[in-house]
Amino acid sequence: MLRILIRFIGLMLLAAGFAALVVDGARSIASNAIVLTSLGETIAQLSPSRLPVLQAAIESRFGPWAWTHAAAALLALPAWFVAGGLGALIFMATRRRAIPVGYSSR
C-alpha cells in the first residue's frame, strides 16, 4: 500500500515537471527566447511567504553556508528539471524487480 502511495507521488511529480516544461516552452515560443522558470521563482509565485521561512529553517539547522551554496544552487535549477528528476527517481525506486525468465525457481 505504501509503495502505491509513494509511486503515485512520483507520478504526480513527473506530471508537474512535464507541465512546467510545457509552460516554459510556451513562454519561450511567445518571447522568441529561451525562458526557464527556476524553482525559486516557482516557489515564490505559489507561496511568497514560504521562501523566507525556508531560508531561516535551513540557516538555523545547517548554517548560513548551506543556504548560500547548496539551497541557492538547487533553487536556481529549472522547476521542470527538479520536479521531473525527483519524480523519476521516486518512480524508479519503487518499481518491482523483474522476474528472471528461464531460471528454475526450485
PLY file of the C-alpha trace (Angstrom):
ply
format ascii 1.0
element vertex 106
property float x
property float y
property float z
element edge 105
property int vertex1
property int vertex2
end_header
0.00 0.00 0.00
2.81 2.37 0.86
4.57 1.63 -2.42
1.44 2.61 -4.33
1.20 5.91 -2.45
4.87 6.76 -2.97
4.65 5.72 -6.63
1.59 7.99 -7.04
3.55 10.89 -5.55
6.37 10.18 -8.01
3.89 10.12 -10.88
2.42 13.46 -9.77
5.91 14.97 -9.61
6.58 13.69 -13.12
3.33 15.28 -14.28
4.23 18.55 -12.56
7.63 18.53 -14.23
6.03 17.95 -17.62
3.51 20.76 -17.00
6.33 23.13 -16.00
8.23 22.14 -19.16
5.17 22.92 -21.30
4.71 26.30 -19.58
8.38 27.18 -20.12
8.09 26.05 -23.74
5.03 28.21 -24.35
6.73 31.21 -22.75
9.83 30.59 -24.86
7.79 30.49 -28.06
5.90 33.65 -27.12
9.04 35.63 -26.31
11.28 34.24 -29.10
13.92 33.42 -26.49
14.56 30.52 -24.14
12.71 31.10 -20.87
13.42 28.84 -17.91
11.50 29.33 -14.68
13.69 28.46 -11.71
12.48 26.51 -8.71
12.92 29.60 -6.53
10.68 31.66 -8.81
8.05 28.92 -8.82
8.03 28.68 -5.03
7.86 32.48 -4.79
4.87 32.55 -7.15
2.99 29.71 -5.46
3.63 30.77 -1.85
5.56 34.03 -1.35
5.78 33.64 2.43
7.44 30.19 2.28
10.82 31.19 0.85
11.99 33.34 3.82
10.75 30.66 6.23
12.64 28.02 4.26
15.78 30.15 4.30
15.58 30.69 8.07
14.99 26.98 8.69
17.95 25.90 6.55
20.28 28.52 8.04
19.33 27.66 11.62
19.67 23.91 11.09
22.74 23.66 8.86
24.33 27.11 8.96
24.41 30.06 6.55
26.76 28.26 4.15
24.05 25.71 3.38
21.70 28.39 2.08
24.30 30.30 0.07
25.82 27.24 -1.60
23.51 24.24 -1.63
20.00 25.66 -1.43
20.71 28.61 -3.72
22.12 26.25 -6.34
19.08 23.98 -6.04
16.65 26.91 -6.25
18.41 28.18 -9.39
17.67 24.95 -11.31
14.67 24.88 -13.66
11.48 23.78 -11.93
10.69 21.16 -14.57
14.11 19.56 -14.07
13.78 19.33 -10.29
10.19 18.06 -10.27
10.70 15.67 -13.16
14.01 14.38 -11.83
12.68 13.81 -8.34
9.56 12.14 -9.72
11.64 9.88 -11.97
13.90 8.87 -9.08
10.92 8.05 -6.87
9.18 6.21 -9.69
12.26 4.11 -10.48
13.00 3.38 -6.81
9.52 1.95 -6.23
9.27 -0.30 -9.26
9.09 -4.04 -8.83
12.07 -6.19 -9.62
11.99 -8.00 -12.92
11.28 -11.71 -12.66
14.12 -13.62 -14.28
12.79 -15.67 -17.17
14.28 -19.05 -17.89
15.60 -19.79 -14.42
14.25 -22.52 -12.22
12.62 -21.34 -9.02
13.24 -24.70 -7.32
0 1
1 2
2 3
3 4
4 5
5 6
6 7
7 8
8 9
9 10
10 11
11 12
12 13
13 14
14 15
15 16
16 17
17 18
18 19
19 20
20 21
21 22
22 23
23 24
24 25
25 26
26 27
27 28
28 29
29 30
30 31
31 32
32 33
33 34
34 35
35 36
36 37
37 38
38 39
39 40
40 41
41 42
42 43
43 44
44 45
45 46
46 47
47 48
48 49
49 50
50 51
51 52
52 53
53 54
54 55
55 56
56 57
57 58
58 59
59 60
60 61
61 62
62 63
63 64
64 65
65 66
66 67
67 68
68 69
69 70
70 71
71 72
72 73
73 74
74 75
75 76
76 77
77 78
78 79
79 80
80 81
81 82
82 83
83 84
84 85
85 86
86 87
87 88
88 89
89 90
90 91
91 92
92 93
93 94
94 95
95 96
96 97
97 98
98 99
99 100
100 101
101 102
102 103
103 104
104 105
